Structures are given as structure tokens and as C-alpha cells.
């Protein structure tokens, strides 16, 4: 019995030993594979100027909004979006019934004031003749004089009210004040509009420009008069010279700054509303760019993996600039002679042993701040 138990215990110990040996044998190659992971590395690109482009629309340099100076119901509309208008052209009319009633009332008040002023003047002149003969007292004359002055003031007020009523009647017509093209219409027949409510938007004839929105990270690098070139979507092969004419002093709701870029050649065949793209070559302080695939982050803190001379990795926190098409500017945390890992950066760990290769799949070896790339594929 004891011998059987001893044999059983011995078998168990033997099996456990074999399992441990197997696990140890399997783990060593895995560790070796992790240490010898092949990674692609590259050095940051030092760029002092970058090409920026922004989409925009062709607009008129000068635009104006037209509105009725009085309120009322719209009964006629003669212009629509896209129509070309001239100075003095009637664009719309309001119902004039109320304005006519007000004009008639003002006319009646004026006639009444004229009659009262005439009677007060005659009475004043009569008392003026009687005063030297002491036929009337001084107090009586003063009262008549005051009545005449009050009648004269009432007449002037009635005349002003009548002139305003006449203007109100004329204000029921909306006239174009400039030559141009209607770009926006905000009224319709039957609508009751308020005084000052924008009815039409007119692009005044003259020079055209491109309106774009520039993010706040770049706006400080732009200035009025800075050169640019413009490409229209309808003719992408042609580029037109331009310059910044105006920069908004504050950002709009989209957190971008409105920038207007004028054409250097005023004879460029363009139409309002055309899509365009504006290009700027912005001079910048020396900065380093790395591929997008080199950047990762932890807790919203961006970092890159740096290759050390012993082919181990070191995590370095960096400060990034504005994302570009396929690169990211590094403002701080990185040097030009360092090597960064490209791709799969979220799978790496601190101090990991790697086999670095360049973009041509050639082994990279760091030595005295330089590297040697083998010519073997």
C-alpha cells in the first residue's frame, strides 16, 4: 500500500516537473520574439515654411442690405435672386392704404393750423395798432401776442407732420440704391414686414474677392497685404495671384477668423458664389515634423517612442502643433537627430528591445548620434 502511494506521488512530481520544463521552454522564445520586434524608425523633418490652403467662396467686396423704412404688408415684388438692378429701380411695394389715411389726416391738421394761424395773426395786428393809443391794456396785448405765437408754432408742427406723412407714403416703395446683383431675398408677397427688416441683399458691382475662415492657431501668422494665390474649382489648372485685404479682429461662432483675399488682377473672369481655394506659403520658425503614425497619447498627453543607442525604446512626451495632411509639427520634446518609431506605437512598452529599420527596410544602427543603414534589403 505504501509502495503504491509512493509510486503515485513520484509520478505526480515527475509530471509537474515536465510541465514546468515545457512552460519554460515555450516562454523563452516568446520573450526573445518580443525583444527582437522589428519596428520602422525615422528622423523628424525640419521645415521652416509650410503650404496652407483654405476653401472659400467668391463674394463682392461691397455688399448692402436693403430694407423698407416703414412697416406694412407687401403687395408687389419685382426682383428676385440673381437679378441685376440699377440705382432707383423699384424692387417691391407695400400696401399704401394706411399711409394714405395718415397723409389725409396730416393734411387736415395742416389746413386747420393754417386757418388758426391766420386768425391769430389778424388779431395780433389789430391789437398792435390799438396799443399806442392805449385803446387796449398791455396785458391784453401780451395775451393776444402769445396766442399768435402758439398758433404759429402749431402751424410749423402741422407742416412737419404733413412732410413726414408724405415721406411715409414714398417709403412704401423699396428702391435700389446701388448697381449690382441681388444675392439674397427675404420677403414674399403677402408678408407683413417691419421697418428696417432686411428685404434684399445686393452685391454691388465692382471688385470680387474670396472669403475664407482661418483657424486661430494660424491667424497670427497672417497680415494684411500678404501674398497668396487662388484656384477656382471650375478651372483648377489656373492659379490667380491675390493678397489678404482684410482680417477680422475677432473669431466668429465657428472659432475661425474671417479673412478676405482680393485678386491682384481685377479682370479675372469669375462669378459670385464660385468655390475657390486660397493657398498661403507661411514662413514659420524652425520646427520638426513627424508622421501621424508616430503619435500616440495617454490621458490626452501625446508622446512618441525614441530609439536609444542600445536599440531599446524610451517614451517621450511632446507638444504638438496643428495637424497637417500626413504629419504633425512637434513644438517641444523632440530633437532633430533623434529617431522615432513609426506605426504600431500603442503596442510598444518602455525599455523594449527592438530591431529598427528605415523606410527602405534597411537595418538602422545608432552610433555617435548617427546611424548606419545596411545596403542589404
C-alpha positions in Angstrom: 0.0 0.0 0.0 2.7 2.5 1.0 4.8 1.5 -2.0 1.8 2.2 -4.3 1.3 5.6 -2.7 5.0 6.4 -3.1 4.9 5.5 -6.7 1.8 7.7 -7.2 3.5 10.7 -5.6 6.6 10.2 -7.6 4.6 10.1 -10.9 2.8 13.4 -9.9 6.1 15.1 -9.2 7.6 13.9 -12.4 4.6 15.2 -14.4 4.8 18.6 -12.7 8.4 18.8 -13.5 7.8 18.0 -17.1 5.1 20.7 -17.4 7.4 23.3 -15.8 10.1 22.5 -18.3 7.7 22.8 -21.2 6.4 26.1 -20.0 10.0 27.4 -19.5 10.9 26.2 -23.0 7.9 27.9 -24.5 8.3 31.2 -22.7 11.9 31.8 -23.7 11.3 32.0 -27.5 8.3 34.3 -26.8 10.4 36.7 -24.7 13.1 36.6 -27.4 10.5 37.4 -30.1 9.2 40.4 -28.1 12.7 41.8 -27.5 13.5 41.5 -31.2 10.4 43.1 -32.6 11.1 44.8 -35.9 10.0 48.5 -36.0 10.3 51.2 -38.6 12.0 54.4 -37.5 12.6 57.8 -39.0 14.1 61.1 -38.1 11.9 64.3 -37.8 11.8 66.5 -40.8 12.9 70.1 -40.2 10.7 72.5 -42.1 10.7 76.3 -41.9 7.8 77.0 -44.2 4.5 75.3 -44.9 1.9 75.5 -47.5 -1.6 76.1 -46.1 -4.8 76.1 -48.1 -8.4 77.1 -47.2 -11.6 76.7 -49.1 -13.9 79.7 -49.7 -16.4 81.4 -51.9 -16.2 84.3 -54.3 -18.0 87.3 -52.9 -18.4 91.0 -53.7 -16.1 93.4 -52.0 -19.0 95.6 -51.1 -22.5 94.4 -50.2 -25.5 96.2 -48.9 -28.8 95.2 -47.3 -32.0 96.9 -48.5 -35.0 97.4 -46.1 -38.2 99.3 -46.0 -38.1 102.4 -43.8 -41.7 101.8 -42.7 -43.7 98.6 -41.9 -46.6 97.2 -43.7 -47.9 94.3 -45.9 -46.0 93.5 -49.1 -48.3 93.6 -52.1 -45.8 93.6 -55.0 -42.3 92.2 -55.6 -40.4 92.9 -58.8 -37.0 91.4 -58.2 -35.5 88.0 -57.3 -32.2 86.4 -56.5 -29.8 86.7 -59.4 -31.4 89.8 -61.0 -29.3 92.7 -61.9 -30.6 96.0 -60.6 -29.8 99.7 -61.2 -30.0 102.8 -58.9 -33.6 104.0 -58.4 -35.2 100.7 -59.7 -38.3 99.8 -57.7 -37.9 96.4 -56.1 -41.0 96.0 -54.0 -44.1 97.9 -52.7 -46.1 97.9 -49.5 -49.8 98.5 -49.1 -50.4 102.3 -49.1 -53.9 102.4 -47.6 -52.8 103.2 -44.1 -50.2 105.6 -45.3 -52.8 107.5 -47.4 -55.1 107.8 -44.4 -52.3 109.2 -42.3 -51.4 111.6 -45.1 -55.1 112.8 -45.3 -55.2 113.3 -41.6 -51.9 115.3 -41.6 -53.3 117.4 -44.5 -56.4 118.2 -42.5 -54.4 119.2 -39.4 -52.2 121.4 -41.6 -55.2 123.2 -43.0 -56.7 123.7 -39.5 -53.4 125.0 -38.3 -53.1 127.4 -41.2 -56.6 128.9 -40.5 -55.9 129.2 -36.8 -52.6 131.0 -37.5 -54.2 133.4 -40.0 -56.9 134.4 -37.5 -54.3 134.8 -34.7 -52.1 137.0 -37.0 -55.0 139.3 -37.9 -56.0 139.7 -34.2 -52.4 140.4 -33.3 -52.0 143.0 -36.0 -55.2 144.8 -34.8 -54.1 144.9 -31.2 -50.7 146.1 -32.3 -52.4 149.2 -33.9 -54.6 149.9 -30.8 -51.7 149.6 -28.3 -50.1 153.1 -29.0 -53.5 154.8 -28.4 -54.0 153.0 -25.1 -57.2 151.5 -26.5 -56.1 148.1 -25.1 -54.1 147.3 -22.0 -50.7 145.9 -22.1 -51.8 142.6 -20.5 -54.5 142.2 -23.3 -51.9 142.8 -26.0 -49.5 140.3 -24.4 -52.2 137.6 -24.3 -53.0 138.1 -28.0 -49.3 138.1 -28.8 -48.9 134.7 -27.0 -51.9 133.3 -28.8 -50.4 134.3 -32.2 -47.0 132.7 -31.3 -48.8 129.5 -30.2 -50.7 129.4 -33.4 -47.5 129.9 -35.4 -45.8 127.0 -33.5 -48.8 124.8 -34.2 -48.6 125.6 -37.9 -44.9 124.6 -38.0 -45.7 121.4 -36.2 -48.5 120.6 -38.7 -46.3 121.3 -41.6 -43.6 118.9 -40.3 -46.2 116.2 -39.6 -47.5 116.6 -43.2 -44.0 116.3 -44.6 -43.4 113.1 -42.6 -46.7 111.7 -43.8 -45.7 112.4 -47.4 -42.3 110.7 -46.8 -44.1 107.7 -45.3 -46.1 107.3 -48.5 -43.0 107.4 -50.6 -41.2 104.9 -48.3 -43.7 102.3 -49.2 -41.6 101.7 -52.3 -38.2 99.9 -51.9 -35.7 101.3 -54.3 -32.2 100.1 -55.2 -29.5 102.5 -54.0 -26.6 100.9 -56.0 -26.0 99.0 -59.2 -25.4 95.3 -58.6 -26.8 91.8 -58.3 -29.4 90.5 -55.8 -27.8 87.7 -53.8 -30.5 87.2 -51.2 -34.3 87.8 -50.9 -36.1 87.6 -47.5 -39.6 88.8 -48.4 -42.6 87.4 -50.1 -46.0 88.9 -51.3 -48.5 89.0 -48.5 -45.9 89.1 -45.8 -46.1 91.8 -43.2 -42.6 93.3 -42.8 -41.3 95.6 -40.1 -39.4 98.8 -40.6 -35.7 98.0 -41.0 -36.2 94.3 -41.7 -33.7 93.2 -44.4 -35.6 92.5 -47.7 -32.8 92.1 -50.2 -29.0 91.7 -50.2 -27.2 93.3 -53.1 -23.7 92.6 -54.2 -22.5 95.9 -55.5 -20.8 96.0 -58.9 -17.1 96.2 -58.7 -14.2 94.1 -57.5 -14.6 90.5 -56.3 -12.7 88.6 -53.6 -12.6 85.2 -51.8 -13.9 84.9 -48.2 -12.3 82.1 -46.1 -12.1 81.1 -42.5 -8.7 80.7 -40.8 -8.3 78.8 -37.5 -7.0 80.7 -34.5 -3.7 78.7 -34.5 -2.6 80.2 -37.8 -4.2 83.7 -37.8 -1.2 85.3 -36.0 1.0 84.3 -39.0 -1.1 86.3 -41.4 -1.2 90.0 -42.1 -2.9 92.4 -44.4 -1.2 92.6 -47.8 0.3 89.1 -47.6 0.6 87.4 -50.9 -1.5 84.3 -51.8 -2.7 82.5 -54.9 -6.2 81.5 -55.7 -7.5 78.4 -57.6 -11.1 78.2 -58.7 -12.9 74.8 -58.6 -14.2 75.4 -62.1 -10.7 75.9 -63.5 -8.3 74.1 -61.1 -5.4 74.3 -63.6 -5.3 78.1 -63.4 -3.9 80.0 -60.5 -4.5 83.7 -59.9 -2.4 86.0 -57.8 -4.0 87.5 -54.7 -3.4 89.2 -51.4 -5.0 89.5 -48.0 -7.2 92.6 -48.0 -8.9 92.3 -44.6 -8.6 90.2 -41.4 -11.5 90.1 -38.9 -10.4 91.3 -35.5 -12.4 88.6 -33.7 -13.4 85.0 -34.3 -16.9 84.0 -35.3 -19.1 81.3 -33.9 -17.1 78.6 -35.6 -13.9 79.8 -33.8 -12.4 80.9 -37.1 -11.3 84.3 -38.3 -12.9 85.7 -41.5 -10.2 86.6 -44.0 -10.9 88.3 -47.4 -8.4 87.7 -50.2 -8.6 90.0 -53.2 -7.5 89.3 -56.7 -4.4 91.2 -58.0 -5.9 91.1 -61.5 -9.4 92.7 -61.4 -10.1 91.3 -64.9 -10.3 87.6 -63.8 -13.5 86.1 -65.2 -15.3 85.0 -62.0 -18.9 84.8 -60.8 -20.4 85.4 -57.4 -20.7 82.3 -55.3 -18.0 80.3 -57.1 -16.0 77.9 -55.0 -12.3 78.6 -54.6 -9.3 77.6 -52.6 -6.7 80.0 -51.3 -3.0 79.0 -50.8 -0.5 80.6 -48.4 3.2 79.8 -48.0 3.6 80.7 -44.3 7.0 81.3 -43.0 7.5 79.7 -39.6 10.2 79.3 -37.0 12.2 76.1 -37.4 10.1 73.2 -36.3 10.2 69.4 -36.5 7.5 67.3 -38.2 6.9 63.6 -37.6 4.5 61.2 -39.3 1.0 60.9 -37.9 1.6 57.2 -37.2 4.3 58.2 -34.7 2.0 59.9 -32.3 0.1 58.2 -29.5 -1.4 59.6 -26.3 -2.2 58.6 -22.7 -4.6 60.6 -20.7 -4.7 63.2 -23.6 -0.9 63.6 -23.3 0.8 62.9 -26.7 4.1 61.0 -26.8 6.5 59.3 -29.2 8.9 56.4 -28.9 12.5 57.3 -29.2 15.2 54.8 -30.2 18.2 54.6 -27.9 21.7 53.6 -28.9 21.2 50.1 -27.4 18.1 49.6 -29.6 15.7 50.0 -26.7 12.7 52.3 -26.6 12.1 55.4 -24.5 8.7 57.2 -24.2 9.0 60.9 -24.6 6.1 63.4 -24.1 5.8 66.1 -26.8 3.9 69.2 -27.5 2.2 69.2 -30.9 1.1 71.9 -33.3 -1.7 72.0 -35.8 -2.3 68.6 -37.6 -1.2 68.7 -41.3 -2.2 66.3 -44.1 0.1 63.4 -43.0 2.5 64.9 -40.5 2.3 66.6 -37.1 4.5 69.6 -36.1 6.4 69.0 -32.8 6.8 72.2 -30.8 8.8 70.7 -27.9 10.1 67.4 -26.5 12.0 66.2 -29.6 15.4 66.8 -31.2 16.3 66.7 -34.9 18.9 63.9 -34.5 16.6 61.5 -32.7 14.9 58.5 -34.2 11.2 57.9 -33.6 9.1 54.8 -34.2 6.5 54.9 -37.0 3.4 52.7 -36.7 2.1 50.4 -34.0 3.2 52.7 -31.3 0.4 51.7 -29.0 1.7 48.1 -28.8 5.2 49.1 -27.5 6.5 49.4 -24.0 9.2 51.3 -22.1 12.7 49.7 -22.5 11.6 47.2 -25.1 14.3 45.7 -27.2 13.7 46.2 -31.0 15.2 45.8 -34.4 14.9 49.2 -36.1 14.7 49.5 -39.9 14.3 52.6 -42.1 11.7 53.3 -44.8 13.7 51.2 -47.3 13.6 48.2 -44.9 17.3 48.6 -44.1 18.6 47.9 -40.6 19.4 51.1 -38.6 22.2 51.3 -36.1 22.8 54.3 -33.9 26.4 55.3 -33.3 27.6 58.6 -32.0 24.4 60.4 -32.9 24.5 59.0 -36.4 23.2 55.8 -38.0 24.4 53.3 -40.5 21.8 51.8 -42.8 22.8 48.4 -44.3 22.6 48.1 -48.0 21.1 44.7 -47.7 17.4 44.5 -48.2 
